Amino acid sequence: MESKSTVSHKPVLLQESLKALAVEPGGRYVDCTLGGGGHAAAILEKSSPGGQLLGIDADPTALEAARERLQVYKEYTLLVNENFVNLQAICLKLKFFPVNGILIDLGLSSLQLSGDRGFSFQHDAPLDMRFNPDQKMTAADIVNNSSEAKLAQIIRAYGEESQSYRIARAIIKERPVTTTLQLAKLIEQTIGRKGKIHPATKTFQALRIAVNHELEYLESTLKQSIDLLGHGGRLVVISYHSLEDRIVKQFMHQEARECICPPHTPVCICGHTPRLKLLNRKVIIATETEIKNNPRSRSAKLRAVECIVSHSDNYAITSGHHFVTIAKSTAWLRPVILQKSKIILLAA
Ligand SMILES: C[S@@+](CC[C@H](N)C(=O)[O-])C[C@H]1O[C@@H](n2cnc3c(N)ncnc32)[C@H](O)[C@@H]1O
């Protein structure tokens, strides 16, 4: 296993992200997935002088790594160890809105993949897979406590694995399954190996998504992001598998449409107003050169939108930990209380 100090995360689609975010001096940006701080450093550099960045990551180790990397920009940076599903509450608490751009670079950083967090079957580690070690449920809990039907459903839905029932049955027979290699070997013995891709890949993806509620949180965060963007502000999302990309695409297309009536409705009755403009009809993917230098970029898909509404009067903030959000355009906004978030001021 590579030691942590030798692992560094190369930001994916970096120039494409900066261009899509339209980073400009003095702008205010949120990086919802700070990771090693690669994108964040480039945003801070390009938004200088005067740019500000709020960086969020659920993983305290990632946040620490980013803190070191971003030291030089400490006066312009706020780092928060939180889940991005609380995006709106975090921004309201820090009075960090409206913003010029929001970046979500999904998935795992190289540091997480190479460490002993149970994300990878390249080396043996406890079956953990939590982004945030304070969270209770681990991958081992799901694997060892779920019914066969539930396990199969998770592997099918989140891994798009056609052999989900065979894998679930084999796991139930073998339980307890506690380490990455034990699980990877069991899957290989059960469904065999075809081609280059390891047969455990889809099951590992499924467990990671389930442990971290990745798809639900992504959907919620996308919705929250619109109300934080100023007019002309950009939302940029990089996804790494089809389940994520489908959610991002559907959300962006829906919010950019004039009408969301069911097809064949003779007259529009939805009253829908587009709030976003698509910046790229086709997804942006990595060049051959980037893929050669950074294989992680192979599956990356970037989508970007621009906010075309103003909603500066959407928020009313009360003091302390309590925020009251007055949503004129959205029903999903709710008063939020953020009590446990750890906010690190880089300058402190
Ligand atoms: C692909 S890495 C980001 C890499 C970063 N863009 C860079 O250039 O170094 C994704 C990061 O997002 C974090 N993450 C994933 N889901 C999250 C969530 N729901 N809330 C907060 N952080 C999350 C992971 O912990 C990981 O550090």
The ligand as an ORCA input file, in Angstrom:
! r2SCAN-3c Opt
* xyz 0 1
  C     -13.184     13.246     -5.818
  S     -12.849     13.860     -4.225
  C     -12.663     15.588     -4.516
  C     -11.290     15.953     -4.986
  C     -11.059     17.436     -5.092
  N     -11.911     18.036     -6.096
  C      -9.607     17.758     -5.382
  O      -9.325     18.353     -6.417
  O      -8.740     17.406     -4.582
  C     -14.402     13.814     -3.477
  C     -14.419     14.276     -2.031
  O     -15.764     14.510     -1.702
  C     -16.016     14.091     -0.398
  N     -17.442     13.800     -0.322
  C     -18.137     12.854     -0.979
  N     -19.435     12.910     -0.644
  C     -19.554     13.926      0.244
  C     -20.653     14.488      0.943
  N     -21.903     14.011      0.811
  N     -20.428     15.547      1.746
  C     -19.185     16.063      1.886
  N     -18.098     15.543      1.274
  C     -18.284     14.502      0.451
  C     -15.128     12.886     -0.200
  O     -14.839     12.718      1.163
  C     -13.893     13.275     -1.029
  O     -12.908     13.853     -0.220
*
